[in-house]
Amino acid sequence: MLETIYSFLVLIFSIVIHEVAHGWMAYRLGDPTAKYQGRLSLNPIAHIDPIGSVLFPIFTLILTRGQGPVFGWAKPVPINPYNFRDQKWGQLKTAIAGPLVNIILAVISGLLIRFLPFSSAIFYLLSVICIVNLSLAIFNLVPVPPLDGSYIFLSFFPAKAQKIEFFFQRYGFLILLLFVFFASDFIGPLVTKVFYLIVGF
């Protein structure tokens, strides 16, 4: 039970950092919308989405019988791309900021495991941080709304983006549910391989 609670807290913290990274990048690019709406705060209450941050992680825990990976998301950070100084790549930079900060957290925790001698308890705590953040990064890079990967994907197809975006808006959540149902079959092993690559064994 304590391990489950710790994993859930790490997930919430990682999701919050993920969303703050989106808002921070948008702010750096000239859009203050997230800042004005209080979304640059590390307070989880400002970011928690009842479905994506609570019900969906519990659903994936049940679906995978507690073995993970556990997926989730927070309330989307409000942005106004018309405020971006970089109109061509601003949305891409904002979308990729979230997964990137999760990758950075995973790499830092993994390298600590690799190069510093820790007790088994600290090893476990750092391992959860690494694995949860790897799972979030890889999951969010999938090009299906409302995940970041869809915005990254659409950034490379501006001419046809409207038709693709309309299709995703219409069927995106259904595709996402189908994806999650089968996701553990390949995301789990992928996360494990990347984890072993970072920690060195």
C-alpha positions in Angstrom: 0.0 0.0 0.0 2.8 2.4 0.9 4.5 1.6 -2.4 1.3 2.3 -4.3 0.8 5.6 -2.5 4.4 6.7 -3.2 4.1 5.8 -6.9 0.8 7.8 -7.1 2.4 10.8 -5.4 5.4 10.6 -7.8 2.9 10.5 -10.7 1.1 13.6 -9.5 4.3 15.5 -9.0 5.6 14.5 -12.4 2.4 15.5 -14.1 2.5 18.9 -12.4 6.1 19.5 -13.4 5.1 18.4 -17.0 2.3 21.0 -17.1 4.3 23.8 -15.6 7.0 23.2 -18.3 4.3 23.8 -21.0 3.2 27.0 -19.3 6.8 28.2 -18.7 7.8 27.6 -22.3 4.7 29.4 -23.6 5.5 32.3 -21.3 9.1 32.4 -22.6 7.8 32.5 -26.1 5.6 35.6 -25.3 2.3 34.1 -24.2 1.4 35.1 -20.6 -2.0 33.2 -20.6 -0.8 30.4 -18.3 0.8 32.8 -16.0 -2.3 35.0 -15.7 -4.4 31.9 -14.9 -2.1 30.7 -12.2 -0.8 27.7 -14.1 2.9 28.3 -13.5 2.4 27.2 -9.9 3.7 23.9 -8.5 0.6 23.6 -6.4 -1.1 20.4 -7.6 -4.6 21.8 -7.1 -4.0 24.2 -10.0 -3.3 21.3 -12.4 -5.3 18.2 -11.2 -7.8 16.9 -13.7 -10.3 14.4 -12.0 -10.2 12.1 -15.0 -6.6 12.3 -16.2 -4.9 12.7 -12.8 -7.0 10.4 -10.7 -9.5 8.0 -12.5 -7.3 7.3 -15.5 -4.2 6.3 -13.4 -6.4 4.1 -11.2 -7.9 2.6 -14.4 -4.5 1.8 -15.8 -3.4 0.3 -12.5 -6.4 -2.0 -12.5 -5.9 -2.8 -16.2 -2.3 -3.8 -15.7 -3.0 -5.5 -12.4 -0.8 -3.1 -10.5 2.3 -3.8 -12.7 2.1 -0.6 -14.7 3.0 1.4 -16.6 0.6 4.0 -15.1 -0.6 6.8 -17.4 -2.2 10.1 -16.7 -2.4 13.8 -17.5 -3.4 17.1 -15.9 -5.7 19.9 -17.1 -4.3 21.3 -20.3 -2.3 24.4 -19.9 -4.1 27.3 -21.6 -2.1 28.9 -24.3 -2.7 31.4 -27.1 -0.4 30.6 -30.0 -1.1 33.9 -31.6 1.0 35.5 -28.8 4.1 33.4 -29.7 7.1 35.3 -31.1 8.0 32.2 -33.0 4.8 31.6 -35.0 6.3 28.7 -37.0 7.6 26.5 -34.2 6.1 28.0 -31.0 3.5 25.4 -30.6 6.0 22.6 -31.2 8.4 24.0 -28.6 5.5 24.4 -26.1 4.2 20.8 -26.7 7.6 19.2 -26.4 8.6 21.0 -23.2 6.4 18.7 -21.0 7.8 15.3 -22.2 11.3 16.9 -22.2 11.2 17.8 -18.5 10.0 14.2 -17.7 12.9 12.8 -19.6 15.3 15.1 -17.7 13.9 14.0 -14.4 14.2 10.3 -15.5 17.8 10.8 -16.6 18.8 12.6 -13.4 17.3 9.9 -11.1 18.7 7.1 -13.3 22.2 8.5 -13.3 22.1 8.9 -9.5 21.3 5.2 -9.3 24.1 4.5 -11.7 26.9 6.4 -10.2 26.1 6.7 -6.4 25.9 3.9 -3.8 22.5 3.9 -2.3 20.6 1.6 0.0 17.9 -0.6 -1.5 15.2 1.8 -0.2 16.7 4.9 -1.9 17.3 2.8 -5.0 13.6 1.9 -5.1 12.5 5.5 -4.6 14.7 6.8 -7.4 13.7 3.9 -9.6 10.0 4.9 -9.3 10.8 8.5 -10.2 12.8 7.3 -13.3 10.2 4.8 -14.5 7.2 7.0 -13.9 8.7 9.9 -15.8 9.9 7.7 -18.6 6.3 6.3 -18.9 4.8 9.8 -19.0 7.3 11.1 -21.6 6.8 8.1 -23.9 3.0 8.0 -23.5 2.6 11.8 -24.1 4.7 11.6 -27.2 2.1 9.4 -28.9 0.4 11.5 -31.6 -3.2 11.1 -30.3 -5.2 14.0 -28.7 -5.1 15.2 -26.0 -1.5 14.0 -25.8 1.4 16.3 -26.6 2.5 14.1 -29.5 -0.5 15.2 -31.5 0.5 18.8 -31.4 4.1 17.9 -32.2 2.9 15.8 -35.1 0.6 18.5 -36.4 3.4 21.1 -36.3 5.1 19.3 -39.2 2.0 19.3 -41.4 0.6 22.8 -41.4 -1.1 22.6 -44.8 -3.1 19.5 -43.9 -3.2 20.1 -40.2 -6.9 21.2 -40.1 -8.2 18.0 -41.7 -6.0 15.8 -39.4 -6.9 17.9 -36.4 -10.6 17.5 -37.1 -10.2 13.8 -37.4 -8.4 13.6 -34.1 -10.9 15.8 -32.4 -13.7 13.5 -33.6 -12.1 10.1 -32.9 -9.1 11.0 -30.7 -10.4 9.9 -27.4 -11.6 6.6 -28.8 -8.2 6.0 -30.4 -6.6 6.9 -27.1 -8.7 4.3 -25.2 -7.8 1.6 -27.7 -4.2 2.6 -27.5 -4.1 2.5 -23.7 -5.7 -1.0 -23.8 -2.8 -2.3 -25.8 -0.1 0.2 -24.7 1.4 -1.9 -21.9 2.3 -4.6 -24.4 5.0 -2.4 -25.9 5.4 0.8 -23.7 6.2 -1.3 -20.6 9.1 -3.2 -22.3 10.3 0.0 -23.9 10.3 1.9 -20.6 12.2 -1.0 -19.0 14.8 -1.1 -21.7 15.4 2.7 -21.5 15.5 2.4 -17.7 18.3 -0.2 -17.9 20.1 1.8 -20.5 20.2 4.9 -18.1 21.1 3.0 -14.9 23.6 0.8 -16.7 22.4 -2.7 -15.9 
